[in-house]
């Protein structure tokens, strides 16, 4: 693949198989009750078993308590924890130390000034992820299918490969990569036929587009 890809919000064996067969580098499982992609740790672990050592298993959490972190780390045994809330660097360090796992920290973006907090996490986490800032009335921080101005990230450099998320799909992926320079792309709603319903054909199309990007 020219760019690596993460398929997030896996809930079925068919979606996991399509992601793996298509060459996804990361598979994400969402642990957030308000999301249509929410899944129990034990169910996620069963879906993740064929994936291990072939792609990185990622657990998405939003401002988790220690108990939630422990439950997911124990139940899923992920490679990475993706923090999609308002976690400060000190909390990121705590979760990394508590689990011994790499962290993906999501930063919401609407304008150039929203990129400033990246300096506080750069080097602290395994990957930074830049996602679209949700509307003020949104009930969840991501997976809403909205994109932001990808050129805001053009030419920016970080210590480790970073991820681009927010409104990506098989048809706009090439433009997103060209405009942003993203080395890793993340998709959720852009490969669904309905909220939380992953479409294996769309997953394949997205991963094919990533390979060509």
SULJO-V662856 format. One record per pair of residues at least 6 apart in sequence whose C-alpha atoms are under 7 Angstrom apart, sorted by sequence separation. I is the first residue (numbers start at 1). J is the second residue. If there is no record, write none. Layout:
{{I:J} {I:J}}
This chain:
{{10:16} {32:38} {96:102} {108:114} {109:115} {189:195} {192:198} {193:199} {30:37} {31:38} {96:103} {134:141} {191:198} {192:199} {30:38} {31:39} {134:142} {191:199} {30:39} {48:57} {191:202} {7:19} {191:203} {132:146} {29:44} {132:147} {132:148} {7:24} {6:24} {10:28} {164:182} {169:187} {5:24} {6:25} {7:26} {8:27} {9:28} {10:29} {59:78} {147:166} {163:182} {168:187} {4:24} {5:25} {6:26} {7:27} {8:28} {9:29} {58:78} {81:101} {105:125} {146:166} {147:167} {162:182} {163:183} {164:184} {165:185} {4:25} {5:26} {6:27} {7:28} {8:29} {9:30} {57:78} {58:79} {59:80} {60:81} {61:82} {62:83} {80:101} {81:102} {82:103} {83:104} {84:105} {104:125} {109:130} {145:166} {146:167} {162:183} {163:184} {164:185} {165:186} {169:190} {6:28} {57:79} {58:80} {59:81} {60:82} {61:83} {62:84} {63:85} {79:101} {80:102} {81:103} {82:104} {83:105} {84:106} {103:125} {104:126} {105:127} {106:128} {107:129} {108:130} {109:131} {110:132} {145:167} {161:183} {162:184} {163:185} {164:186} {165:187} {168:190} {169:191} {56:79} {57:80} {58:81} {59:82} {60:83} {61:84} {62:85} {63:86} {79:102} {80:103} {81:104} {82:105} {83:106} {102:125} {103:126} {104:127} {105:128} {106:129} {107:130} {108:131} {109:132} {110:133} {163:186} {167:190} {58:82} {60:84} {63:87} {80:104} {102:126} {103:127} {104:128} {105:129} {106:130} {107:131} {108:132} {109:133} {104:129} {106:131} {108:133} {154:179} {11:37} {73:99} {150:176} {154:180} {153:180} {154:181} {9:37} {11:39} {27:55} {151:179} {26:55} {27:56} {28:57} {29:58} {30:59} {31:60} {32:61} {150:179} {151:180} {25:55} {26:56} {27:57} {28:58} {29:59} {30:60} {31:61} {32:62} {45:75} {150:180} {16:47} {20:51} {24:55} {25:56} {26:57} {27:58} {28:59} {29:60} {30:61} {41:72} {45:76} {89:120} {26:58} {28:60} {44:76} {89:121} {42:75} {127:160} {129:162} {130:163} {131:164} {13:47} {41:75} {42:76} {126:160} {127:161} {128:162} {129:163} {130:164} {131:165} {132:166} {41:76} {127:162} {128:163} {129:164} {130:165} {131:166} {170:205} {174:209} {122:158} {123:159} {127:163} {129:165} {170:206} {173:209} {177:213} {122:159} {169:206} {110:148} {109:148} {170:209} {174:213} {112:152} {145:189} {143:188} {144:189} {145:190} {143:189} {84:141} {35:140} {34:140} {36:195} {37:196} {36:196} {8:186} {4:183} {5:184} {6:185} {7:186} {8:187} {9:188} {3:183} {4:184} {5:185} {6:186} {7:187} {8:188} {3:184} {4:185} {5:186} {6:187} {7:188} {18:200} {22:204} {15:198} {24:207} {15:199} {19:203} {23:207} {15:200} {18:203} {22:207} {14:200} {18:204} {5:207} {5:210} {4:210} {3:210} {2:210} {3:211} {1:210} {2:211} {1:211} {2:212} {3:213} {2:213}}
